[in-house]
Amino acid sequence: MDCPDCESETVTFAVPDDFREYVPGDETAVALCTHCLALHPAPEVATDSKVDFTAVSPDFPTNEAAVPMALAIGLLDSLAVYRSEVEALLERVERGGVDPLLVLDRLAADPDLDPQVDLGRRRRQLESVRE
């Protein structure tokens, strides 16, 4: 699936049951753009398929923190609406042993990415609300 916003490739993954409450709508699969980092509904994918989040960036988590990080990034464009969801997802990223703010810093500095959202600004906003 290509991104409907920028036509770049996407990383498509099934949304695990314990993360469905954080996804707008009733989506069971979503796609994260490897260029603009937009999150879009996707066709069904196998829940046991291995997803390569390094297609987004080599700095993207690859362990159990990958899915909550991808979902959180996808919700950052509406931080005012999804603040509690983003905070809960970032806590899950931290429980996976990854610093989500450091990931945002690295993604913001990645020259191959052109995020729809100003990641540096959102990172500062997240840092202030998490204090």
C-alpha positions in Angstrom: 0.0 0.0 0.0 1.3 3.5 -0.9 0.6 6.5 1.2 -2.4 8.4 0.0 -0.8 11.7 1.1 2.7 11.5 -0.5 2.6 8.2 -2.5 5.6 6.8 -0.6 5.8 3.2 0.6 4.2 2.3 3.9 4.7 -0.2 6.7 1.5 -2.0 7.1 0.7 -3.9 10.4 -2.1 -5.4 12.3 -3.2 -3.5 15.4 -2.9 -5.9 18.3 -6.1 -6.2 20.4 -4.5 -4.5 23.4 -3.8 -1.4 21.2 -7.2 -1.1 19.4 -8.5 1.4 21.9 -5.8 3.8 20.7 -6.7 3.7 17.0 -9.4 6.0 15.7 -12.3 4.1 14.3 -12.5 0.3 14.2 -9.3 -0.3 12.3 -7.7 -3.7 12.7 -4.7 -2.8 10.4 -2.9 0.5 9.7 -0.1 1.7 7.5 2.6 4.1 8.6 4.2 6.1 5.8 8.0 5.6 5.4 8.4 9.2 4.3 5.7 11.6 5.8 4.9 9.4 8.9 1.2 9.6 8.3 -0.9 6.8 9.7 -3.8 5.5 7.5 -6.3 2.6 7.7 -5.0 -0.4 5.8 -6.5 -3.6 4.4 -6.3 -6.6 6.7 -2.9 -8.1 7.3 -1.9 -11.3 9.0 -1.4 -10.7 12.7 1.6 -13.0 12.8 3.4 -11.4 9.9 6.8 -9.8 10.8 6.8 -6.1 10.3 10.1 -4.3 9.4 9.8 -0.9 11.0 13.4 -0.1 10.0 11.9 0.7 6.6 10.7 3.9 8.3 14.1 4.6 9.8 17.0 2.7 11.3 16.3 4.6 14.5 12.8 3.1 14.8 12.2 0.6 17.6 12.1 -3.0 16.4 11.0 -4.7 19.6 7.6 -4.6 21.4 7.9 -0.8 21.5 7.5 -0.5 17.7 3.7 -0.8 17.4 3.0 1.7 20.2 5.6 4.1 18.8 4.1 3.9 15.3 0.6 4.5 16.6 1.8 7.4 18.8 3.5 9.0 15.8 0.4 8.6 13.8 -1.7 10.4 16.4 0.7 13.3 16.9 -1.0 15.4 14.1 -4.0 15.6 16.5 -2.2 15.8 19.8 -5.0 18.0 21.3 -7.6 15.4 20.5 -5.5 12.3 21.3 -3.3 13.5 24.1 -4.3 10.7 26.6 -3.9 8.1 23.9 -0.5 9.4 22.9 0.6 9.5 26.5 -0.5 5.9 27.1 1.2 4.7 24.0 4.5 6.5 25.0 4.3 4.8 28.3 4.1 1.4 26.5 7.1 2.4 24.4 9.0 3.1 27.6 8.0 -0.2 29.1 9.5 -1.8 26.0 12.8 -0.3 27.0 12.9 2.6 24.5 13.0 6.3 25.1 10.2 7.7 22.9 11.4 11.3 23.0 14.8 10.2 21.8 13.1 8.3 18.9 11.3 11.5 18.0 14.5 13.5 18.1 16.2 11.0 15.8 13.3 10.8 13.4 13.1 14.7 13.3 16.8 14.7 12.3 16.5 12.0 9.7 17.1 13.6 6.3 15.1 10.9 4.5 11.9 11.8 6.3 9.5 14.7 5.7 7.0 14.3 8.5 3.6 15.9 8.2 4.0 17.0 11.8 6.8 19.1 13.2 8.3 16.4 15.4 10.6 18.7 17.3 7.6 20.9 18.3 5.5 17.9 19.2 8.4 16.5 21.3 8.6 19.8 23.3 4.9 19.7 23.8 5.0 16.1 25.0 7.9 16.8 27.3 6.0 19.6 28.9 2.8 17.6 29.4 4.7 14.6 30.8 6.4 16.6 33.5 
